Amino acid sequence: MPQIDIVLVEPLYEGNIGFASRVMKNFGFHNMVLINPPKMTIEAEARASHAKDVLHNAERLTLDEVFERSDISVATTGGLSKSVSHPMRMPYYSPAELRDIVRGVDGRVSILFGRENWGLNNEEIARCDIVCTIPTAEEYPIMNISHAIGVVCYELAHLPRGEYALASYREMEGLYQHIGEFLGEIEHPVEKREATLLLAKRIFGRTRLTVREASTMHGILRRAERMMRIARDEKYPAEVVPGAEDEE
């Protein structure tokens, strides 16, 4: 089973943190991460009830620290893109589909839940590998954050033990950087590069590359770059400077 961290990004209300602790423990999850939480008082403990251990053991990290240690990062959102032509919040998956994506992973999966008033921003979502949303009724689609955490935890409860290790955050960031450089090498339109990189992140995020697969992708890109350099050298050979052969 992958290690699953429930990450609350700048939660506004301590009561919701307590309720989140409680529902996490209901389904067997204990790893809570808090990013810039509010001041905690007796209210959070009261809401946590018999899950005070989850609340007290919650880690306090920065968003950068969360991404750096995660093998897969998941953004939860209720606001979705209108079409696949806008990849910021697309494609998206339900919690049940998320279960199938992460079930074989042997590594750390961080699931991010945003602020109660406006969720995760575009920059935070863009940094995540996968977008997850909970199907809700159109007449009242907004869920309390602790309820949303409960739905996700319910779907992910009792996952089997992971079978293979994924490429690390740093290895995947290196691959994305290489893809960005490759887009420059092939003169991909500058105005399209950011969206293309985000599409690549969405593809590789849901396919869950292993270390070997990420390394192979680097190798393919390097070979393509080498072949392009050879082709350019053959088409535009270095000019011979007259008299240069006489200089010694």
N, C-alpha and C positions, 0 to 999 in steps of 0.2 A: 504494500500500500504506500502511495506517495505521502510525504509529509505535507500536510495542508495547513497553511497559515491563513487565518481570517484577518485581513488588514482593514482597519477603519481609518480612512483618510480625513483628518481634521473634523472628527465628529463634534457636533454642537452641544449635545445634551448628555450629561453623565448618566441619566436614567436609561437612555438607549444603550449605553455601553454595558450597564448592568444587565439589562434584558438580553443583550447579545451574548454575554457570558453564559447566561442561563440556557439559552437555546442551543448554544454550541455544545455545552456539556450534555444536554438531552440526547444529542446524536453522536457523542463520543469524541468531540473535538476539543482540544485544550490549548492550541497555539493561537493566541490573540496578539495582534500587533497594533499599537496605537501610534498614529502620526499626529503630533500637535493636538492632543486632546484637551478638553476643558478641565478646570480644577475639579478634583474628585472629592466628594464628601460622603456622608452616610447614605445619601440617596442611591448612589451607585451600588453600594453593598446591599442595601435593602432590595433593589431590583434584581440583583444577582442571586439572591436567595441561597440555595445550597451550592452555587457555582462560584463562591467567593475565591476559591483557589485559582480558577481561570482568570478572574479579574485581577487578583493580586500578582499573578505571575505574568501578566501581559507585558510584552516587550515594548519599549518606547524607542522607535527608530525614526530615521529620516526616510523620505521616499527613495532617495538614491541608495541608501543601504538596503532597502527592501529589494530593489531591482538587481543590485549587484550580487545578492546571494540566491536569487531565485532561478530555478531551471525553467519554469513557465510562470508567466504573470497573466492574470485574467482581470479584465476590467468589467465590472458589472454596471449596466446602464439601462435606464428606461427610455432615453432619447436615442432614436436610431436614425441612420442615414436613409434617405428616400430610395436610393438605388445603389447597385454595386459599383456604379461609376464614381461614387463618393466613399472611399474606403475607410474613412475615419471610424465609423461605427458599423462597418459592414465588411465581411459577412458576420453574422451574429449567431449565437447558439443558445439553446435553452439549457437549464441546469442538467436535465436528463442527458442531453447530447454532450455536455461538458464531461459528464461521468465517463462516457465512452472514450473521450479524447485523452483523459488523464489516467485511466484505470491501469494501464501497463507501465506507468512511469515510476522509476526508482529515483526520486529526487524531490526537491522542494517546489511546491506549487503555491504561489501567493495569489489569493483572491481579494481584489480591492473593492471596497464599498465606499462610495463618496459621501459628501456632506448631505445632511438631511434636507437642506433647502435647494441645492442645485447640483448635487452629485459630483462626479469627476469632470474635470475640464478636459478640453481637447488634447492638450499637451500630455496630460497623465494617461489618457486613453491611447494616444499614439505610441507611448512607450511600452504598452502592454502587448502581449503576443496574441491574445484571444479576447474577443468581446462576447459577453454573456448577458442575456436579458431574460426576465421572467415573464412569460405570457400572462397578461392580465386583461380584465374586462375594459373595453374602451370607455365605458361610462365613469370609471374611477381607476385609472391605471397606476396611480402612485401608491407605493407600499411604504410602511414604516421600515426603517433600516433593519431593526431586529427581526421583523417578519421576513424580510428578504433573505437575511442570513439564515433564518430557519429553513426556508425552502431549499436553498442551496445545500446546506448541511444535510438535510434529509436525503437529497438525491445522491450525495457523495458518501453517505454513511456505509460502512462495511465494504469498502473497496478491497479487492484482493491486493496482495503484496506486489509491488512493482517488479518488473523483470529485467529492465535494462536502464543504464544511465544515459541521460541526455547530455548534449553539448551544453556547457555552462553559459551563464550570462555573458561573460567576457568573450568566450569563443563565438557566440552568436553576434555580439556587437562587432567583433573583428570581421565576421563574414559580411555584415551589413555595410561596414565601412568599405570593404573590398568591392561589393556590388556598386556602391556609390562611385568609387573610383573607375570602375568598369564602364558605368554609364557615361562618365566623362570621356573615357577612351573611345567609345563608339559614337561620341557626339550626340548623345540622346538630348533632345530639347531641354534646355536649362529649366524652363518653366514647368516641365513635367517630371523632373527628377525626384522631387520630394514625394509626390503622390506615388510614383513608381516604387520608391523605396518602402513606402508604407504598405503598398500591395505585397511586396516581397516579404515584409515582416508578417503580414496576415497569413500568407501561404505557409511560410516556414513555421510560424507559431502553432498552427493547427496540425501540421505534419510531424512536429516533434522530432527534429533531427538528432541523431546520435552524434557522438564525437567523430566517428568515422565518416558519417555522411557529411558533416560540416567540413571536414578536412577534404573530402572528395570534391565538394563544391568549390573550395578554394583552388584545388588542382585544376579543375575544368576552366575556371576563370583565368588562372595563370597561363594555361596552355593556349587559350584563345588570345590572350594578350601577346604571347610570344609569336604566334602565327601571324597576327596582325602586324607586328613589328617587322617580321621577315618580309611580308608582302609589301610593306611600305618601302623597305630598303631596296627591294628588287625593282619597284616602280620608280623610286627616286634615289638612285645610287649617289653616294657622296661624290661631289665634283672634285676632279683632280686639279690641283692648283699648278699652273704651268711653272716649270722650273723647280718645283718642290723636290723632285727626285735628285736634283743636283746639290741640295743643301745637306751638309753634314757638319 
